[in-house]
Amino acid sequence: MVTINYRNAAVKIAESVYEPAEDSFLLADAALEVCIDGMKVLEIGTGTGFVASVVQANRNIELTATEINPHAALCAKSNGVAVIRTDMFAGIIKERHFDIIIFNPPYLPTSDEEKVPGWLNYAFDGGKDGRKVIIRFIEEVSSHLKEEGTIVIMISSLTDIEEVKALMYRHGFKTRIIARTKCSFEELVVIEGKFS
Amino acid sequence: MKKDLMEILACPVCKGDLVLNIEKEDEKEVISGTLYCSVCNEYYPIEEGIPNMLPPDLRE
């Protein structure tokens, strides 16, 4: 089994799970900037648990994660992440409990022909415009976030950055891009949204 | 799962409270068992330390 060592974390990678890539590293770095000791943190769709593991290894926080893919949930658990197998927020109380909610959503525009077979599709399929899952996240997230809580989400220029920022603004978030990097055919950005 | 995870778990259908039934645990956490929602009369399994909160028709 392959292990990735990054910023004091050793993360095991299983098959049929999204393998940490540029977006995962960028999000992990950005999440470390935002997370402060003592906070309650939730990661939605943790995959291997890479981002959660990096944050846990460097901050004294209370972290919980959700994941729908059974292979990914087991992988995250083996990496020491407190994972709940559920669809986004479904199995979590509707209380404003968390200081920070982190999400690396499926953000790629995906046609029916581009879908990946099996559970891995959940890691990629952002619907036709790449924003299908992000829209659901933004609509649901504030009922789980403390007042003045923060969300940290990873998207691509292919997802339409301005459209996602506008969506967040309409749901009460002040937005700021806190990390960005150019990849071959796209730019990856991490957007911080402060609820106010 | 650690027992204090109960603070944030809810039934995925009605969002109500759940009752923890432990089948196997070690000094750190619950390894297997169930979470029961009395309103929906539904059991959610805990396997290998992971609570499975998918509705029954989506479980494998």
Interface residues (C-beta under 8 A of the other chain):
Chain A: T64 I68 P70 A73 L74 K77 A82 V83 I84 R85 T86 D87 A90 G91 I92 I93 K94 E95 H97
Chain B: M1 K2 L5 E7 I8 L9 A10 C11 P12 K15 Y44 E48 G49 I50 P51 N52 M53 L54 P55 L58 E60
